[in-house]
Amino acid sequence: MQEIERNPLVTYFGSPALASRKTKLDPARPELFWWISEPVAEAVAVAEALSWHPTHLFATLEPPRKGTRPRRSDGRPRKVGRNGITPADEIDFFIERINTTHVHLGLGEIPAAHVRPHMFRKTMSQIAAREPDSEIALGLQLKHAARRAMANRTTQAYGKMDHQWAKEFDQELEQAAARKLVGLLRARRDGESVAVGPGAARLHAGLDKVIETMNGDPQLRAQIADERAEAALLASELPDLHLGTVNHCMFDLPQAECQKQLPEDQRGQGPLIGACEPARCRNSVVTGSHAPIWIAEEEDLMAMSKERRMAPARREAVLIRLEDVQRITSALRNEGGTV
């Protein structure tokens, strides 16, 4: 990444790619190409606009300044004004800068500690592993984008939860899940069809049962505005509902598409969201909150399908995916203008 030069975006075998040089474990430094997704291309464009360096996108935080010799926290001079970075130097420099100006910035002082990049990678992996669609996030991080369609299994150990985090994360996830479910319940109570997709009928039935239970119990009816009461009923009625940013999963093992490629002794431990087929799996549910993601993907795929230079095999894959996506977007549009 540190070797990316300006104007790095190319087309490689008909797909968007990034040109750079491989330096890790290869003294020959060959120029290679990495297939990328659209968010990566946007990030590269932003980095190119922000970089002060004449040839490279990623450089030290500051260009060289006449008469200044910044030093690390251990007293050694920092190497400034060059392409590429030394992560340890940049972290130390960042901490020093924040601690020098934190009063004016309204921030607390960063405690003295040994902080290095691998700590951030591990921490971020633990956070991602606990979030909805963690398999997608970690899959994109650990695999090249072009392999994601075929290699959906996550490296589970990389994001394995440290016991120090478990309690805090469980509480945060429970609160986030409660807010989302309660929102769906209240919309359903107002007569809305809150979801589309193969599993929508099961979700509607579960929400309707909770509403019927609350309406039939005077004590529960008095708590109709209490999120905690509603969330508790939803948790008991929909215990296998897993929330995601692309879709929700009404996990039922016999119907789960994501389990079919697993050995029998590994099935049933929960959904593999990263291996989900949202438009096809009978456990899949798509709500209005997911609509912008599906619309954006539909627009991207339609634009890609018109690319004249695309390889035939790649075009066929794009059209197959577009057909799947349009199953969902068409259903959303037919639900009274959800999209």
Stockholm file with secondary structure:
# STOCKHOLM 1.0

chainA/1-339         MQEIERNPLVTYFGSPALASRKTKLDPARPELFWWISEPVAEAVAVAEALSWHPTHLFATLEPPRKGTRPRRSDGRPRKVGRNGITPADEIDFFIERINTTHVHLGLGEIPAAHVRPHMFRKTMSQIAAREPDSEIALGLQLKHAARRAMANRTTQAYGKMDHQWAKEFDQELEQAAARKLVGLLRARRDGESVAVGPGAARLHAGLDKVIETMNGDPQLRAQIADERAEAALLASELPDLHLGTVNHCMFDLPQAECQKQLPEDQRGQGPLIGACEPARCRNSVVTGSHAPIWIAEEEDLMAMSKERRMAPARREAVLIRLEDVQRITSALRNEGGTV
#=GR chainA/1-339 SS CTTCBSSCEEEETTEEEEEEECCTTCTTCCEEEEECCHHHHHHHHHHHHHCCSSSBSSBCSSCCCTTCCCBCTTSCBCCCSSBSCCHHHHHHHHHHHHHHHHHHHTCCCCCCCCCCHHHHHHHHHHHHHHSTTHHHHHHHHHSCGGGTTTCCCCCGGGGCCCHHHHHHHHHHHHHHHHHHHHHHHHHHHTTCCCEESTTHHHHHHHHHHHHHHHHTCHHHHHTTTCHHHHHHHHHHHCTTEECCSSCEEECCGGGCGGGTTSCGGGTTSCCCGGGCCTTTCTTEEEEGGGHHHHHHHHHHHHHHHTCTTSCHHHHHHHHHHHHHHHHHHHHHHHTTSCC
#=GC SS_cons         CTTCBSSCEEEETTEEEEEEECCTTCTTCCEEEEECCHHHHHHHHHHHHHCCSSSBSSBCSSCCCTTCCCBCTTSCBCCCSSBSCCHHHHHHHHHHHHHHHHHHHTCCCCCCCCCCHHHHHHHHHHHHHHSTTHHHHHHHHHSCGGGTTTCCCCCGGGGCCCHHHHHHHHHHHHHHHHHHHHHHHHHHHTTCCCEESTTHHHHHHHHHHHHHHHHTCHHHHHTTTCHHHHHHHHHHHCTTEECCSSCEEECCGGGCGGGTTSCGGGTTSCCCGGGCCTTTCTTEEEEGGGHHHHHHHHHHHHHHHTCTTSCHHHHHHHHHHHHHHHHHHHHHHHTTSCC
//
